[in-house]
């Protein structure tokens, strides 16, 4: 039978005593209420045992084997293997033929106490000795449902001695010797004085050191009840950090709507981990942040990470800035990046540096502005006769929000109507709509209703001086939205009288201009000595000779009028 249950009594795993073919295999599953201990007492040469935590069996990754034993390479028998979870899977593979007679293997199993005890809750270090922090079960695998907290501190008298020197500050530095955790599920959370700084997971971003900003801190290791990995091995050291290399806070929390921060780090600040948290001004609103980061980095081991929310490996809105992004010329050139996020509740900025000796100052500056999202904007709009105005969906061209219901009323002058030109349109088809209506009534028959991806080829015109527009979205997908332009257009059948009605001064000056023109003509004719005789007009030809032309030549555009006596 492939299924077995481990109890406090030792049991023997079924074995084979008959002829077995090459490349065959058997599978056993052993469960328990706690951990399981296997004792391999004998194993034949052509046999290989692969032992998995059952939850790791389907992942098929090379490092997920709890133990691998074979009849040729395993020289120390009996061998014990203790599981980290309450279920193990054993694959027995036959690399050659078994002869009849003796058993293929001899394996016992029983319930055992878990080896996943948490490390000490308190560790003290000084400047001459360090401490080791190892995950439960390391170096094989850690356990499910781990929740281990360790407080680390430098011995107080040693820390005070460094503080009194005024040239350095005592801090804790963690050297990462080995690190493998299930990505974004199992983590080692690092705390500052009071706040959580970061949850290290997966391969801890491939860093070799993490530097705290205090001489006491806390680390918490947690795991779920799925895949388990190798775990971690840290060396905790006391480090004298130059006083001018201190981070501005642990972390700096900024909750203003607009802000700017500027920092310069000296070249001798070899070990630094600084954090800033930008929080939304008001939790009742949804915001979008516009963030600009300027920086100078010199070494390959230093970087800046910016993330929308926590800095996790699977956070697709996480950006790493490194020294490769800084221009080589001119000297001290500053790199910059502009970033926009739909803020979850906070933005995290992390500056990391470890052990490099490359000269040059490091610089970090960022300014930000939170802008409210999902705002429909002004509902009463005025259409001009001589200018197109723009109206777009909330947050365009970034995706609009769910559950929107925005109403706009566009008003034109008397004897005018509203003209709309839709230049961009992309919404969730048959779910999110843009509807256009005549007048103020949005419950009547619509002029047009649009959804999906549309390319408008015609202008949309209202019958009245008012056009109402309604934009709605549901609870699911959101797209880019829409952008349209609107203007007032004179209705058919209305001429200058409409312009006169709109601007009475224009009519007044028009009448005054006509009267002035008539008066000028009368005065001119009154003071003429005689009427002009067109038959005596002299024209100039190409050879500059003068001649008298008849009235039929009056269309000649080049002429000289005769003197009037």
KAHU-V762009 format. One line per field, one symbol per residue. ss: DSSP state (@ for helix, = for strand, . for the rest). psi: psi as a letter, one per 20 degrees, with the letter a starting at -180 (. if undefined). burial: b if it has 16 or more other C-alpha atoms within 10 Angstrom, else e. Layout:
BEGIN
ss = ???
psi = ???
burial = ???
END
This chain:
BEGIN
ss = ..===.....==.......=....=======...=========...=======@@@@@@..@@@======........====....========...=......========.........====.....====............========.@@@@@@@@@@..=============......=====....=====...@@@..===....=======........============@@@......===...========.....=========.......==========......=======........=====@@@.........=========..=========.......===========.......===......====............=======....===========......======.......=====..=......==....=======........==========.....@@@@@@@.@@@@@@@@@@@@@@@@@@@@@@@.......@@@.===.....===..@@@.....==.....
psi = pipqppaippqppqrpjrpqrqkrqqpqpprribrpppoohqpqgjqppppqphiihihkqhjjphqpqrigiohoqqppppriajpqpppopoiaqpqqerqhropqqrqrpqjlqqrqippqrajiqrqpoqqpiqjfqarqkqnpppppqppghhghgghhhiirqprppppohqooqppjgpqoppqbghqpgqoprdkkjkqhqpprjrjqaqpppqqakcpqahbqoqppqppopqhjjqqiamrpppkrhqrpppqppqhjmhoqoqqqooqqhpiiqprppoppppqpqhqhiqrpppqnbqnrhjoilppppahiipqhqrqkqpqqppqpqopgiqpppppppojqjprqqqppppqrpppprkphaphoqppqhjppqqprqpjpjqprrrlqnpppopprrqjrrpppooipporppjgpqoppqpaiojibpqgqpqqboqopiqqpqrhrippppppqqbjcqqahbqprqqqpppqqipchhhhhhhnhhghghgghggghgghggggghhjphrqpoiijppqpahjjqqqpqriijiipiorpqqqo.
burial = eeebebbeeebebeeeeeebeeeeeeebbbbbebbbbbbbebbbbbbbbbbbbbbbbeeeeeebbbbebbbeeeeeeeeebbbbbbbbbbbbbbbeebeeeebbbbbbbbbbebbbebbeeebbbbbeebbebbbbbbebbbbbebebbbebbbbeeebeebeeeeebbbbbbbbbebbbbbbbbbbbbbbbbeeebbbbbbbbeebbbbbbbbbbbbbbbbbeebbbbbbbbbbbbbbbbbeebbbeebbeebeebeeeeeeebeebbbbbbbbbbbbbbeeeebbbbbbbbbbbbbbebbbbbbbbbbbbbeeebbeebbbeebeeeeebebbbeeebbbbbbbbbbbbbbbebeeeeebbbebebbbbbbbbbeeeebbbbbeeeeebbbbbeebbbbeebebbbbbbbbbbbbbbbbbebbbbbeeebbbbbbbbbebeeeebeebbbbeeeeeeebbebbbbbbbbbbeeeebbbbbbbbbbbbbbeeeeeebeeeeeeeebeeeeeeeeeeeeeeeeeeeeeeeeeeeeebbbbeeeeeeeebeeeeeeeeeeeeeeee
END
